[in-house]
Amino acid sequence: MVKIEYLGHSSFKINNEDYSVVFDPYENGSVNGWLFPKNLSANLVLASHDHRDHNARQYISLIQSNKTLDYKECLLPHDHEKGAKRSLVYGRIFTLGGFSFAHLGDVGDTSPLTLFDSFKGADVLFIPINGYYTISAKEAKTIVDYIKPKLVVPMHYQTKNPPAGYPDNWQIDIFKKLFPNYLKVSSSVVEVTPELFLHNALIFNT
């Protein structure tokens, strides 16, 4: 049983019975309206880059394990200037519990699309849609059409419930129009099942 837990902003915990990994924990005060969950533990923490809203590794209690997670990482631009403005970020892909997951961090450009070859065919793709600090919802659609994941999970967007995130002119509303077969869930935790892939996108409560 594999579960995805939404921790806010661009942060997620993915785990099964044997292993757990947290992506991009954010420092309290770095993202409007979000407070990182307390007393969180995991076997591994992966930060896409060292900005405060993605690198709060100190909030996670690490659990030692005799298992390891084999993941692949690729550098991606954080902006439309090949990283000259905001540097580079790591995108990562791995398999856990029979499902493959890809997290693109704060990717800020779609060009060239060959940058995303390593992520092709991922079962679940976590992709930002802010439109200022990252790519927009429309740019995310371009990448999704190239990678062709089974399920897309948007991140790094402004939310209404709770009121949180960086202002982005409600990119999530644009995302919903681009991915009309989305599933919206009120829980912060979702189990990954084949039935979940009947939808093309998963949106946590906004």
N, C-alpha and C positions, 0 to 999 in steps of 0.2 A: 504494500500500500504506500503510494507516494502522495505527499501533500504539499501544496503551495500555501504559504502564509504571507499575506500582504502586511508589511510593517510600516507602510507609508512612503511617499515620495518615490524613490527608485529602489527601495529595499524590500527584499523578499527572503524568506527562509524556505528552503526546499529540503524535505527529509523523507526517509522511509524508516523502517524498523532498525536499520543498521547504521545509518549515516545521516548527517545533517550539515548543510552549508548555508551561510547567510551572505547575501550580496548587498553591498553598498549601504552599510549602516550610516545614518546621518547624525551629526552632533546636534544636541538640543540647542535651539536658538538659531540654527542655520537655515531652517525652512519654516516659513510662516505657518503657524497652526499645527505643526506636527511635533509631538514628543515621542522619542524613541521608546519602545516598550522596555520595561524594567525586567531584570532577572532573566535575560535571554541567554541561552547557551547553545553551542553548536560545536561540531567537530572541526569546522573550517570557516574562516571569514575571508571573503574575496572583495576587495575594493577596486573599482574600475579606474580610479585616479585619486589623487590626494587633495581634493577640495573638501571642505568641511561638511558638505551635505552628502558625502559619499564615503568618507574614510574613518568613521568613528569606531574603529576596531576595538577600542578599549571598553566599549559597552557590552561586549560579548564575552561570556565565560567559556573558555575553550575546554572541550572534553577530549581527553586523550583516547585514541582509538587505534587498534591494530589494522584497521582498514584505511585505505587511501582513496582519494577521488582523482581519477585520471581526467584532466581537462586540457583543452587546447585554448590558447589565447592568441589574439591578433590585435595589433595596435590600429586604432581608428582615430580620425581627426575629430577634435572637439568643436570645430568651427569650419566655416567655408574657406578658410585660408590655409588648409592642410595642417592645422594645429598651431600656426604661428601666433594666433590670438589667445587661445585658451589651452594650448598644448594638446597632447594625445591622451586617449583613454584605451583601456583594455576591454575588448569584447571577448567573452568566453563561452565555450560550449562543452558540455559533458553529458554523460548518460548516468542515470540513477534509477534503479528499479525498473529497467526496461524502457524508460522514456528518455529522450534527449531534450536538453534545455539549453537555450542560448540567451545570454544577457549582454546587451550592446552598450551598457554604460551610458555616458553622455555623448553618444555619437552626434556629430553636428553637420555632417555632409553625406550626400548620397553618391558622390562621385570620387573615383570610378566605382561602378557597381561590383567590379571584380574584387573589391576589398572584402566583400561579404561571401565569397565563395565557400569559405570554411563553415559557414552557418547554414548552407543549403540543406533543406530537408529536415531541419530541426522539428521536433514535435511541438515544442512550446517556445515561442520567441518573446522575450521581454524587450520592449522598444520604447524609447522616449518620444514625446510628442510636444514638448514645450513651445518650440518654434522660435525661441530667442537664444536660450542657452544650449539648445539641442535642435535637432531636426523638428519639423512641424508634423502634424497629422498627415498632411498630403505627401510629404517626403517619406514618412514612415510607410505609407501605402506603396510607394515606389520600391522600397527595400523589401517589403513583404511580398510583393508580386515577383520579385527576383529570387528570394530565398525559398518561398513557398512552404512555410511552416503549416502544421495542422491547426495551430491555435496561436493567436496573438494576444499578448497582455500589454496594454499601454502603461506607461509610467512617466514620472516627472511632469505631471500636469496639475492644473488648478482644480480643486475639488469644492463642491458646494456643501457636502455633508460628510465629514466636518469641513467648515470653511478653512482651507489650507492650500499651501503651495504657492509657487511664484505666479504672478499674474500672466496669463497667456491668451486672453480674449477667448477663453473657453474652448481650447483645442479639443477637449473631450467630446464636445457636441459635433465638431467636424468629424472626429474619428468615428462616432456612432453612425454618421451618414455614409461614411466610406466602408464600414463593416456592419451592415444592417442585421446580419445574422449573429449578433453578439449575445452573450449571456451576461446579465448583470446579477451579481450576488450581493447579499447584505452581510454575509459572514466574511471574516477576514481569512478564513481557512477553507481551502477547496481540495478535495481528493481528486487526483488525476485518474480518470477512467476513460475507456473508449467512448462512452456516451458524451463525455465533455467535448469530444472532437466533432460532434454533430453541429457545433457552433464554430464560427471562424474567429471569434474573439471572446475574451473573458475580461469583464470590467468589474472591479471591486467597487463597493458602494460609493457613489459620488453624489 
